[in-house]
Amino acid sequence: FSAAVAVARAQVQQEPFLETSEGIGINITCSHPKIQRTDYIYWYRQLPDRGPELLVSVHKDSKVLPNNLGHVLVSADRR
């Protein structure tokens, strides 16, 4: 699986890489100009020397991530 290919094909707009230390929170934003009402949004994390790990899939509104890792908020226009 190549994330770069998937991102380019999907027209996802987000920071390509963000890093933080334990206990320091960050906001990660992501948008897509042509997202459909039926599309789900998937968030992954990838720790050093590990494969991608699915954190959450969300359709609308907001959802708490497992293990108190944060939460995902989908804007009303889903963009």
PyMOL commands that place a pseudoatom at each C-alpha (Angstrom):
pseudoatom trace, name=CA, resn=PHE, resi=1, chain=A, elem=C, hetatm=0, pos=[0.000, 0.000, 0.000]
pseudoatom trace, name=CA, resn=SER, resi=2, chain=A, elem=C, hetatm=0, pos=[1.359, 3.382, -0.965]
pseudoatom trace, name=CA, resn=ALA, resi=3, chain=A, elem=C, hetatm=0, pos=[-0.082, 6.287, 0.998]
pseudoatom trace, name=CA, resn=ALA, resi=4, chain=A, elem=C, hetatm=0, pos=[1.403, 8.843, -1.393]
pseudoatom trace, name=CA, resn=VAL, resi=5, chain=A, elem=C, hetatm=0, pos=[-0.400, 7.299, -4.368]
pseudoatom trace, name=CA, resn=ALA, resi=6, chain=A, elem=C, hetatm=0, pos=[-3.689, 7.039, -2.465]
pseudoatom trace, name=CA, resn=VAL, resi=7, chain=A, elem=C, hetatm=0, pos=[-3.462, 10.650, -1.257]
pseudoatom trace, name=CA, resn=ALA, resi=8, chain=A, elem=C, hetatm=0, pos=[-2.682, 11.981, -4.737]
pseudoatom trace, name=CA, resn=ARG, resi=9, chain=A, elem=C, hetatm=0, pos=[-5.514, 10.022, -6.320]
pseudoatom trace, name=CA, resn=ALA, resi=10, chain=A, elem=C, hetatm=0, pos=[-8.004, 11.036, -3.609]
pseudoatom trace, name=CA, resn=GLN, resi=11, chain=A, elem=C, hetatm=0, pos=[-7.070, 14.759, -3.703]
pseudoatom trace, name=CA, resn=VAL, resi=12, chain=A, elem=C, hetatm=0, pos=[-6.712, 14.788, 0.080]
pseudoatom trace, name=CA, resn=GLN, resi=13, chain=A, elem=C, hetatm=0, pos=[-5.203, 17.979, 1.441]
pseudoatom trace, name=CA, resn=GLN, resi=14, chain=A, elem=C, hetatm=0, pos=[-3.280, 17.658, 4.699]
pseudoatom trace, name=CA, resn=GLU, resi=15, chain=A, elem=C, hetatm=0, pos=[0.132, 17.996, 6.252]
pseudoatom trace, name=CA, resn=PRO, resi=16, chain=A, elem=C, hetatm=0, pos=[2.308, 15.173, 4.894]
pseudoatom trace, name=CA, resn=PHE, resi=17, chain=A, elem=C, hetatm=0, pos=[3.968, 14.625, 8.271]
pseudoatom trace, name=CA, resn=LEU, resi=18, chain=A, elem=C, hetatm=0, pos=[3.438, 15.774, 11.852]
pseudoatom trace, name=CA, resn=GLU, resi=19, chain=A, elem=C, hetatm=0, pos=[5.274, 14.694, 14.956]
pseudoatom trace, name=CA, resn=THR, resi=20, chain=A, elem=C, hetatm=0, pos=[4.815, 15.376, 18.658]
pseudoatom trace, name=CA, resn=SER, resi=21, chain=A, elem=C, hetatm=0, pos=[6.106, 14.164, 21.999]
pseudoatom trace, name=CA, resn=GLU, resi=22, chain=A, elem=C, hetatm=0, pos=[4.039, 12.180, 24.450]
pseudoatom trace, name=CA, resn=GLY, resi=23, chain=A, elem=C, hetatm=0, pos=[1.720, 14.441, 26.417]
pseudoatom trace, name=CA, resn=ILE, resi=24, chain=A, elem=C, hetatm=0, pos=[1.845, 17.309, 23.917]
pseudoatom trace, name=CA, resn=GLY, resi=25, chain=A, elem=C, hetatm=0, pos=[-1.332, 17.637, 21.863]
pseudoatom trace, name=CA, resn=ILE, resi=26, chain=A, elem=C, hetatm=0, pos=[-1.553, 18.646, 18.217]
pseudoatom trace, name=CA, resn=ASN, resi=27, chain=A, elem=C, hetatm=0, pos=[-4.374, 19.333, 15.765]
pseudoatom trace, name=CA, resn=ILE, resi=28, chain=A, elem=C, hetatm=0, pos=[-4.194, 17.540, 12.435]
pseudoatom trace, name=CA, resn=THR, resi=29, chain=A, elem=C, hetatm=0, pos=[-6.513, 18.823, 9.727]
pseudoatom trace, name=CA, resn=CYS, resi=30, chain=A, elem=C, hetatm=0, pos=[-7.487, 17.115, 6.517]
pseudoatom trace, name=CA, resn=SER, resi=31, chain=A, elem=C, hetatm=0, pos=[-9.809, 18.170, 3.708]
pseudoatom trace, name=CA, resn=HIS, resi=32, chain=A, elem=C, hetatm=0, pos=[-11.076, 16.871, 0.395]
pseudoatom trace, name=CA, resn=PRO, resi=33, chain=A, elem=C, hetatm=0, pos=[-12.749, 19.140, -2.187]
pseudoatom trace, name=CA, resn=LYS, resi=34, chain=A, elem=C, hetatm=0, pos=[-15.129, 16.501, -3.539]
pseudoatom trace, name=CA, resn=ILE, resi=35, chain=A, elem=C, hetatm=0, pos=[-16.067, 14.325, -0.574]
pseudoatom trace, name=CA, resn=GLN, resi=36, chain=A, elem=C, hetatm=0, pos=[-19.468, 12.709, -0.940]
pseudoatom trace, name=CA, resn=ARG, resi=37, chain=A, elem=C, hetatm=0, pos=[-22.144, 12.464, 1.776]
pseudoatom trace, name=CA, resn=THR, resi=38, chain=A, elem=C, hetatm=0, pos=[-21.756, 8.678, 1.865]
pseudoatom trace, name=CA, resn=ASP, resi=39, chain=A, elem=C, hetatm=0, pos=[-17.937, 8.644, 2.094]
pseudoatom trace, name=CA, resn=TYR, resi=40, chain=A, elem=C, hetatm=0, pos=[-16.258, 7.624, 5.327]
pseudoatom trace, name=CA, resn=ILE, resi=41, chain=A, elem=C, hetatm=0, pos=[-13.117, 9.316, 6.633]
pseudoatom trace, name=CA, resn=TYR, resi=42, chain=A, elem=C, hetatm=0, pos=[-10.344, 7.033, 7.895]
pseudoatom trace, name=CA, resn=TRP, resi=43, chain=A, elem=C, hetatm=0, pos=[-7.563, 8.187, 10.216]
pseudoatom trace, name=CA, resn=TYR, resi=44, chain=A, elem=C, hetatm=0, pos=[-4.381, 6.162, 10.670]
pseudoatom trace, name=CA, resn=ARG, resi=45, chain=A, elem=C, hetatm=0, pos=[-1.269, 6.659, 12.718]
pseudoatom trace, name=CA, resn=GLN, resi=46, chain=A, elem=C, hetatm=0, pos=[2.149, 5.273, 12.009]
pseudoatom trace, name=CA, resn=LEU, resi=47, chain=A, elem=C, hetatm=0, pos=[4.663, 5.016, 14.812]
pseudoatom trace, name=CA, resn=PRO, resi=48, chain=A, elem=C, hetatm=0, pos=[8.388, 4.816, 14.013]
pseudoatom trace, name=CA, resn=ASP, resi=49, chain=A, elem=C, hetatm=0, pos=[9.381, 1.458, 12.536]
pseudoatom trace, name=CA, resn=ARG, resi=50, chain=A, elem=C, hetatm=0, pos=[5.745, 0.256, 12.528]
pseudoatom trace, name=CA, resn=GLY, resi=51, chain=A, elem=C, hetatm=0, pos=[3.070, -0.189, 9.909]
pseudoatom trace, name=CA, resn=PRO, resi=52, chain=A, elem=C, hetatm=0, pos=[-0.002, 2.086, 9.682]
pseudoatom trace, name=CA, resn=GLU, resi=53, chain=A, elem=C, hetatm=0, pos=[-2.637, 1.507, 12.394]
pseudoatom trace, name=CA, resn=LEU, resi=54, chain=A, elem=C, hetatm=0, pos=[-6.301, 2.384, 11.822]
pseudoatom trace, name=CA, resn=LEU, resi=55, chain=A, elem=C, hetatm=0, pos=[-7.475, 4.690, 14.606]
pseudoatom trace, name=CA, resn=VAL, resi=56, chain=A, elem=C, hetatm=0, pos=[-11.018, 5.495, 13.534]
pseudoatom trace, name=CA, resn=SER, resi=57, chain=A, elem=C, hetatm=0, pos=[-13.462, 5.624, 10.659]
pseudoatom trace, name=CA, resn=VAL, resi=58, chain=A, elem=C, hetatm=0, pos=[-16.105, 8.337, 10.840]
pseudoatom trace, name=CA, resn=HIS, resi=59, chain=A, elem=C, hetatm=0, pos=[-18.946, 9.429, 8.606]
pseudoatom trace, name=CA, resn=LYS, resi=60, chain=A, elem=C, hetatm=0, pos=[-20.172, 12.659, 10.243]
pseudoatom trace, name=CA, resn=ASP, resi=61, chain=A, elem=C, hetatm=0, pos=[-20.209, 14.586, 13.521]
pseudoatom trace, name=CA, resn=SER, resi=62, chain=A, elem=C, hetatm=0, pos=[-17.427, 13.551, 15.913]
pseudoatom trace, name=CA, resn=LYS, resi=63, chain=A, elem=C, hetatm=0, pos=[-15.956, 10.407, 17.358]
pseudoatom trace, name=CA, resn=VAL, resi=64, chain=A, elem=C, hetatm=0, pos=[-13.595, 9.707, 20.243]
pseudoatom trace, name=CA, resn=LEU, resi=65, chain=A, elem=C, hetatm=0, pos=[-10.455, 7.800, 19.325]
pseudoatom trace, name=CA, resn=PRO, resi=66, chain=A, elem=C, hetatm=0, pos=[-9.611, 4.596, 21.222]
pseudoatom trace, name=CA, resn=ASN, resi=67, chain=A, elem=C, hetatm=0, pos=[-7.314, 4.669, 24.250]
pseudoatom trace, name=CA, resn=ASN, resi=68, chain=A, elem=C, hetatm=0, pos=[-7.998, 8.369, 24.840]
pseudoatom trace, name=CA, resn=LEU, resi=69, chain=A, elem=C, hetatm=0, pos=[-5.825, 9.359, 21.844]
pseudoatom trace, name=CA, resn=GLY, resi=70, chain=A, elem=C, hetatm=0, pos=[-8.077, 12.300, 20.986]
pseudoatom trace, name=CA, resn=HIS, resi=71, chain=A, elem=C, hetatm=0, pos=[-11.124, 12.822, 18.829]
pseudoatom trace, name=CA, resn=VAL, resi=72, chain=A, elem=C, hetatm=0, pos=[-12.123, 13.362, 15.210]
pseudoatom trace, name=CA, resn=LEU, resi=73, chain=A, elem=C, hetatm=0, pos=[-14.514, 16.169, 14.299]
pseudoatom trace, name=CA, resn=VAL, resi=74, chain=A, elem=C, hetatm=0, pos=[-16.124, 16.254, 10.845]
pseudoatom trace, name=CA, resn=SER, resi=75, chain=A, elem=C, hetatm=0, pos=[-17.331, 19.718, 9.823]
pseudoatom trace, name=CA, resn=ALA, resi=76, chain=A, elem=C, hetatm=0, pos=[-20.927, 20.254, 8.746]
pseudoatom trace, name=CA, resn=ASP, resi=77, chain=A, elem=C, hetatm=0, pos=[-19.929, 20.639, 5.080]
pseudoatom trace, name=CA, resn=ARG, resi=78, chain=A, elem=C, hetatm=0, pos=[-17.777, 17.456, 5.335]
pseudoatom trace, name=CA, resn=ARG, resi=79, chain=A, elem=C, hetatm=0, pos=[-14.876, 19.215, 3.638]
for i in range(1, 79): cmd.bond("trace and resi %d" % i, "trace and resi %d" % (i + 1))
show_as sticks, trace
zoom trace
